[in-house]
Amino acid sequence: MIEAAKRIRHFTLVVAVLFFAVPFSLLQAQGIDVSLPDVSGDPGQTVTIPISTGDITGEEIISYGFDIVYDEDVINITGIDKSGTLSDGMSVLANTNKTDTVTVGAASGSAIEGSGTLLKLTAEFVALGSSDLTFLEFEYNSSDGSYPPVNLTNGSATVGDLDTVSVEGPSAVVKSGSTGLVPVSVSDVTGLDVQAYGFTVTYDTSVIEITGTDIAGTLSSNMTGDINADVPGEVRVSYAATEALSGDGTLLNLEVMAKSGGTSPIEFSEFTFNEGQPLASTVAGSVEVNAPPVNFNTLVPADGDTVNTSGGATLEWMSSSDPEGEGLDYTVTILGNDTSFTTTDTTATLSEEYLHSYLDGSAYATVEWYVEASDSYFSTSTDTMSYVLERMMAPAPFSIIGPVDMDLVVRSLTEEYTASWNSTVDPNADPVTYTMGFVGVDTSLSAGSDTSLTLTGQQLLDQFVAPDQHSAEISWYVEASDGMAVTMSDTGTFSLWDVTEAFDIAAARIDENDDFIPDMLGGYARITGTVTTGNYASEGSMQYFMQDGTAGISLFSSGFSESLSEGDEVEVVGQIDQFNGLTEIIPESAEDIDVLSSGNDVTPNEVALTDIGEDLEGQLVEISWISVPTDNWPSAGSDQNITVTDTLGNELTMRLDQDTEIPGSSAPEPGLNRIVGPVGQFTSASPPSDGYQILPWAREDIVHIEGTAVETPENLPDEYALNQNYPNPFNPTTTIQFQLPEQSDVSVTVYNMAGQQVTSLVNTSMDAGYHQVTWNGTNDAGVQMSSGMYIYRIRAEDFTDSKKMILMR
C-alpha cells in the first residue's frame, strides 16, 4: 500500500507533464471513463455508491488511487465494499478520517481486467440536503510504470425530497455614469415556505459598484433586510419576513452605479433559502456598462429658414457614432402633429403632400423638429430646431374643351386635329405653361403657354394606336404649372379610329362571340366594294347595298343622298351600325364616299332559298324555282312583304320597297320564278338571328321560269326527269331539281367516285310535280366533304338517273 501511495503521488507529476505535452481533448478522447453516480435517500439510510470504470482489459492495471470530496453535513462515506467488483482480489485501503474527503488506494500482484463496477463505497445519509460527489484526483497504474489517462464523471447525493428554486442573476445594460436597478429573479416559490433568504454576489469594481437593493414592486416588497458592502467587489444580502413568499419573477433589484464601459459578471458565491430548504440553483448574471451615441446636430433647414411646399423638403443632420461600435438608427420627430419616422441615413424627405397636410389650409406654419440617434440601448438627441413652412399656391382650376365624348376619325395622315382647354391664372402671378397628358400612356406633350395643341393624323396613330389595331380609347388631361406647383384639369375621353387604310367588308362584320352583332358596332372603318342595287331610300337619304369578295353591307345615310349606280366601285368611310339586324356603314358626308370606277360586274351569287341567312346578309343573290303569290302585288308608292316558297315548301320574305321600281309593275306569271336581290334583315329579336329577306330592286329581278306554269292536273310533268345541279361547280351549297309525273317513292343519294354512299338527300313518298333539294357538301354525319367530283342519283318507281357535280373548297 505504501508503494501504491508512492505511485499515486508520482501520478500527479506524470499527469501534469502529460497535460502540457498532449492536448486535453486528445487525452479525454483516449482516456478510460471513470464515473460516480447520482444517489438519493432519506436521513439515516445506508447506501452503497458504485464507482464505474470503462474497459481496462490489456491496460495491465495493477493499482489505482483516488480522493473524493463531499459535504459531511449531508452524507458521510464510511468505508469500502470490494465484493463483486473488479477490485475483489486486490488489497484495498480507505482513509475516512479526513473531513469531507475519502482517500482510497488499491494494489494487486496481477493485472485486473474488464469493465463495470471498480469498487463500492459505503455511506450514510446524514441530513436533508444535497452534496456533490467530486473526484479530487484519480489514477490508474500499469505494470510497466505508466499511468493510463482517465475521463472522470462526478456524481451527487440528495437526502430527502428536496425542492429546488432557480435563481438567476441580472442580465442588464446600464448607461455609463448613471445609476440603475438590475433584477435578481427566481422561479416559483409558492408553497415552499420561503420566509428568509441570504446570498453573496461578487462583481468587477472597475466597471460597476453595487450600492444597495430596492424591493419596491418585487416578491420581497413586504420583507425587511440588510446589505453589507464592506468588502470591495462583494455584497452580502439578507431578507426575512413573517409570511412566506409566493409567485415567481423579480426577487429584488440591486442598485448599480455604472463607472466605465465594459461588462461585470454578477456571480453568486452562496445563496440560501431559510435554513437550507428549499435548495437554490444559481445562474450567474452580468451587467454591461454602455455609453450612449455621441452628441450631434441638425444641419438643414437651419433655425429661421423658410421652406416652401413645392417638391417637398429635405431634412439633414450630422452623423453620430456609438462608443461600442454598434450601428445607429436615427428617429426624426416633427412636433405639432406628432410625426416620427426612423432611418439609418442622415437625411429624410418630406413629401409635398405631407407638407400641405401639415399646413392644414394655412399659408404659413412654424415647424419644430429634432433627431434622436439610438444604439441597442440608449439614445442621444439634438436640440430642437424650427423653420418656417410656406405654402406654394398652384394655378387656379381650369377645364378642358375638347375633344371630349366624341369619335376622332383619322382619314388622312396629314390631316390636323386640335385639342383645346381653358386658360388658368397663377395666384402668385407666375407664368403658367401647359402639358397635355394621357391616362395609362407614358408620354406627355408640351404646349408651352398656349391653350391648344395640334397634332397630325400620323402623330396620333403613331402615339396611340398599336400596329395591329385600328382604334384606341384616349383619356387625356392638361397640367398647368407655374414652375413650383401643378394644377390638373378634368379628364376627357375620346375614341380614336384609324381609317387611313381600307379593309374587307367581312372584317367590318366580324362577330367573334356569335351574337349576330358585329364586334365593330359603333366603330369606324374604310371599306371598298361594288354597289349592287339602286337606292332603297326616299329623297334626301340613301340606302344602297355593296359587296366585295368577302361579304356584303348596307350603305346608309339619312342626312344626305349620293347618286350611285349598280357596278360602281366605291370607297366609303363611315360608322358601323345595325338597324333591326341589318349591318350598315353610315358615312358622315358625301366626302366620305369616293367612286373609284364604274361598270363593274354585279353577277349575283346563285344560292338556295334555305341558304339565306347571316352569312349572305348584304350580298346580291339569285334564288330559283320560287313560287311568288300575286294576289297582294303592291301598287305604285306602296310597300309589301310577300312570302315566297321553293318547291320543297321552304318560305322566305320578299320585300318590295316603295322606293324601288317594282310597286305598280305587273305581277309575275303563274309558275316558278328566279329572283335576284340583296339579302336584307328586319327583326326585333334579341339576338337578331331571324327576319332575313330578299329585296329585289327592278321588275326584271323577278323572272318567270319558262314551262313552270301553275301545277294543275292537266299540266303536271308527263315524265320523270333529273336536272343538272346548280350552281356547278359549287361551294358551299348546290340545288338539285327533279320532276315526278305521279306520286312516287323517291330517293336522291350522293356517292363519291368510288361508288360509296356519302349522304341520302331524299327518301320518302312525294306528290307529282316539280321538286328540288339542296346539298351542303356534308355526309350523313355532318362532316364537310373534301373538294372533288361526286355523283347524285335519283330512283323513283322504275325511273333511275344520275349526274356528276363538282364540290370546290
Buried (B, 14 or more C-beta within 10 A) or exposed (E): EEEBBEBBEBBEEBBEEBEEEEEEEEBEEEBBBBBBBEBBBEEEEEBEBBBBBBEBEEBBBBBBBBBBBBBBBBBBBEEBBBEEBBBEEBBBBBEBEEEBBBBBBBBBEEBBEEBEBBBBBBBBBBBBBBBBBBBEBBBBBBBEEBBBBBBBEBBBBBBBEBBBBEBBBBBBBBBBEEBBBBBBBBBEBEEBEBBBBBBBBBBBEEBBBBEBBBBEEBBBEEBEBEBEBEEEBBBBBBBBBEEBBEEBEBBBBBBBBBBEEBEBBBBBEEBBBBEBBBBBEBEBBBBBBBBBBBEBEBBBBEEEBEBBBBEBBEBEBBEBEBEBEBEBBBBBBBBEEEBEEEBEEBEBEBEBEBBBEBBEEEEEBEBEBBBBBBBEBBBBBBEEBBBBBBBBBBBEEBEBBBBBEEBBBBBEBEBEBEBBBEEBEBEEEBEBBBBBBBEEEEEEBEBEEEBEBEBBBBBBBEBBBEEEEBBBEBEBBBBBBBEBBBBBBEBBEBBBBBBBEBBBBBBBBEBEEEEBBBBBBEBBBBBBBBBBBBBBBEEEBBBBBBBBEBBBBBBBBEEBBBEBBBBBBBBBBBBBBBBEBBBBBBBBEBEBBEBEEBEBEBEBBBBBBBBBEBBBBBBBBBBBBBBBEEEEBBEEEEEBEBEBBBBBEBEBBBBBBBBBBBBEBEBBBBBBBBBBBBBBBBBEEEEBBBBBBBBBBBBEBBBBBEEBEEBEEEEBBEEBBBBEBBBBEBEBBBBBBBBBBBEBEBBBBBBBEEEEEBBEBBEEEBEBBBBBBBBBBBBEEEEEBEEEEBBBBBBBEEBEBEBEBBBEE
